[in-house]
Amino acid sequence: MVPAADDTPKPGPKYDAEGTFDEEPDIDISVPLSSSNFLTTLARYPIVVVNFYAPWCHWCQRLEPTWEAATKEVHDKYPEWDGRIRFAKVDCTAEMEMCRQHFIQGFPSLRVFRKGHDEVTIGGPGAQCRPAPPQARGPGLGT
């Protein structure tokens, strides 16, 4: 019997020293970002998609398997050295002040940071970029 084409093992990608993105060590995508590495991560990549979550939240628990699968898929397609995009997560029970600074008021909150910020354009082409007003970001954490 001949094995199906899908049964044959496929070799993984091989990268040499030229395949490094920068001199910084790779970021462990399985560990939530903290206030010590959040800004560094935003500065390092042009696009960072961040999941602000709370471990006790039912909806965050439901999102977790899909988020982890999507993170793995994107990071496999665009390896660390590629430097295009990163998925990350922030545990808002451990990083309450950082979540307040980013107006996280409900869980889960997914934000796309481009070039270090998550500002949105209000008013169409040529309008100034500014953060969305807190009421447009949903209910949640309080003050």
N, C-alpha and C positions, 0 to 999 in steps of 0.2 A: 504494500500500500504506500502510495506517495503522500508525504505530509502536505497539508495545505500551505499555501504561500504565507498565510498569517502566522503559522506555527514556527517559522524559522526566526531565531533570535536576530535582532538588528543591533549592529554596533552603535554605541553612543557617540556623540560628537567628540572630536578631539581638538583641543586648542593648545597652541604653543604660547610662548611668552608674549608674542605680539597680540594675543587675544585678551590681554588685560585691559580693563577700562581706565583705571587710574591707580595710583599708589595706595589708596585706601583699602583696607580689608573688606571682603564681601560682607554684606549685611545679611544676617540670618533672618530669612523671611518668616520663619515659624515663631519667632519671638516678637511680642508687641513692641512698638517703638516707645521710647521714654522721652522725657523732656531733655535728656542729655544727647540724644541722637536724632531727634525729630527735625530740627532745623538743618542739620548736616545732610540728612536724607533728602529734604526738599531742595537743598542747594545742589546736590549731586546729580539729580535726574531732572530732565525737562518736564516729565509728567509723572506724578505720584498719585495713585488712587488710594485713599485712606478710608478704612472702616473704623469709625469710632464706635465702640461697643461697650456693653456691660455684661460680664459673665452670667449674671443672674437673670438677664432679660430673655424671655421666651423667644422673641423674634430674632434676637442675636444668635441664640442656640440653633434655631432653625436655619439661619443664614450660614452658619459656620461651615458645614460640609461643602456647600456650593462655593463659598468664598475661598476656602482652602484649595478646592479643585481648580477654580479660575486662576488663583494666584500661581499655582504650580504650572498650569497650562501656559499662562503669559510668560512666566519666568523661564520656562523651557524654550518657548519660541524666541524670546528676546533675553538671552543670557546676561548675566551681570556685566560682562565686558562690553556689551552692546550699548548700554547706557541710555536707552530710549525711555523705558517705562518701568515702574516698580509698583507693585501692590504692597500695601502695608496695613497694619492695624494698630489701634491704640486702645488700651484698656482704660476706660474712663473712671473705673473705681480706683485704680492706682495712680492715674494722672488727671485728677479732678481739676486742678488749676489750668492745665493746658486745654482741657475740654471746654472750660468756661471761656478761656481766651478766644477759642474758635467758635463760640456761640453754639456749642452742642447742647441741644435742649431735648432730644429724644433719641432713642436707640432702636435699631442701629442707624447711624448717620454716615452716609457715604459722601466723601468730598473728593473732587478732582483738583489737585494743585498743579498749576502750570507755571513753570519758572518761579517756584517758591511761594505762590499765593493762590488763594481760591476766590479771587474777586470775580464778579460777574458784570457784564455790560448791561446797563439799564438804559434804554432809550435808542437802541439801534446803532447803525454804523456811525462812527465819529463821536459817539458819546463817551464821556469819561468812564473809566472803570472804577467801581467802588464796591465795597462789600454789600451783600444783600442785607436789607434791614432784618433785625432779629425776628420780627413777626413773620417774615417770609421763610424762615428756617424751621418753624414748627415749635410745638410746646415742649417743656421738659425740665432741665436741671434746676432752674431757679437761680438765685443769686448767691 
